[in-house]
Amino acid sequence: MEALRQLPAVDRVLAEPALAGLVAELGHAGAAALARDALAARRAALLDGAAPAADRDAEAALVAAAVLALDAPGPVRVVNATGVVVHTNLGRAPLAPEAVRAVAATAGGYADLELDLATGQRGSRQARLGPRIARLVGAEAGLAVNNCAGALVLVLAALARGREVVVSRGQLIEIGDGFRLPEIMEQAGARLVEVGATNRTRLEDYAAAIGPDTALLLRAHPSNFRIVGFTEEVGVADLAALGGERGVPVVDDVGSGLLHPDPDLPGEPDAAGSIAAGAGLVLFSGDKLLGGPQAGLIAGRADLVEAVGCHPLARALRIDRLGVAALAATLRLHADPARARAAVPVRRTIARPEADVRARAERLAALTGGEAMACAARIGGGALPAVDLASWACALPDPTGALHAALRTGAPAVLGRLEDGMLLLDCRTLLDDAEVDVVAERVAACR
Ligand SMILES: *Cc1c(COP(=O)(O)O)cnc(C)c1O
């Protein structure tokens, strides 16, 4: 095939001026390994019918660009103008500066992660986290693991292996990436007992399902969908009262990581409320509404937390050192709810007054020749699917999506959303006012 004969040799690719820096940094062997992968991919693309470059030199330049892409260390910083606050594909929660500093302060050296410096004795990485988590939600004890999905698996394995767990049919959720509650249950070795109907489950349904083999009553917050209309679910307090009578603890997976009720987030379940209502354990994410690093937080009765923490899977799911630093610093900000709303980026974004968002959109529109328009932003990340946040965007005509593609592939990448031939750059999710200028510059460069 003619196109293949034009493919350059590895050394011809490495001689491209664009790769001089990369070859100097990685060495010939490291750069050649990347070039071989890039050439293999290019060969496959040509065999697949991709258009060949104009000549041998152009083909070498193309492969060199692919080598640079293969080498790019990531993830790279992007500008979130999508209007989705907790965007899973964009890394969920941006950390507060306090959390970033905490990570930076320990990342490059050794740390007293599992050593009590006062006594010289071995300590626990949970020592900085457990009591803080417990205090924040009014529980006896707390624990943090790698993420909330892991927390759920761990709790089921530790407390319900070989036994039954009662769940409402309306709460058999898939959280994302094929993570489905019935399958998790199976992996953890627990037997799922479904009760009620998709839209209605009553306390009697739970009561009838409890038997000698029942280990837990599980509630899972249907965080990424809503069943509307003729619906009924049993609240934590009623479930906990029933569980109390029958000696079966309630585990409440609230998912989104709201610690206390928040006026900005009406109807969103909160961890403290769940504990106060009698849940034996409450589980939530570190990087959704808590606005910290990826983590799964567990709080509740001391005996249950202890049993969970001692399970062998707890070691496999343990939170890493950088996560401990970021989470401890983030939890510290939550000690005062008003401070959390000001200092935790996710919460500040949600709390930002509409007038401020509008002012940003109007400034961006003036800078780019676009038009400021009212729109709706979303919390995302599995929280409040039905709640819109009043927002403002700068709208730019983009009938083919070419402008959005250029913004997405530039540096820094700017992500918006396309609606009816218009590119909307939602100004609620810009981290600060300076990002308005960054976006304006990128738009100017892309047109
Ligand atoms: C998001 C979510 C999870 C998973 O949390 P991760 O921290 O992403 O693992 C589990 N349960 C519920 C209800 C959720 O909303």
PDBQT file of the ligand as one rigid body, heavy atoms in Angstrom, charges set to zero:
ROOT
HETATM    1  C1  LIG A 501     -21.674   8.876  44.001  1.00  0.00    +0.000 C 
HETATM    2  C2  LIG A 501     -22.312   7.866  44.840  1.00  0.00    +0.000 A 
HETATM    3  C3  LIG A 501     -21.592   6.734  45.239  1.00  0.00    +0.000 A 
HETATM    4  C4  LIG A 501     -20.185   6.476  44.775  1.00  0.00    +0.000 C 
HETATM    5  O1  LIG A 501     -19.286   7.390  45.331  1.00  0.00    +0.000 OA
HETATM    6  P1  LIG A 501     -17.774   7.453  44.811  1.00  0.00    +0.000 P 
HETATM    7  O2  LIG A 501     -17.094   8.324  45.818  1.00  0.00    +0.000 OA
HETATM    8  O3  LIG A 501     -17.830   8.035  43.445  1.00  0.00    +0.000 OA
HETATM    9  O4  LIG A 501     -17.229   6.091  44.804  1.00  0.00    +0.000 OA
HETATM   10  C5  LIG A 501     -22.226   5.804  46.037  1.00  0.00    +0.000 A 
HETATM   11  N1  LIG A 501     -23.504   5.985  46.428  1.00  0.00    +0.000 NA
HETATM   12  C6  LIG A 501     -24.234   7.068  46.072  1.00  0.00    +0.000 A 
HETATM   13  C7  LIG A 501     -25.638   7.193  46.556  1.00  0.00    +0.000 C 
HETATM   14  C8  LIG A 501     -23.651   8.050  45.263  1.00  0.00    +0.000 A 
HETATM   15  O5  LIG A 501     -24.347   9.142  44.920  1.00  0.00    +0.000 OA
ENDROOT
TORSDOF 0
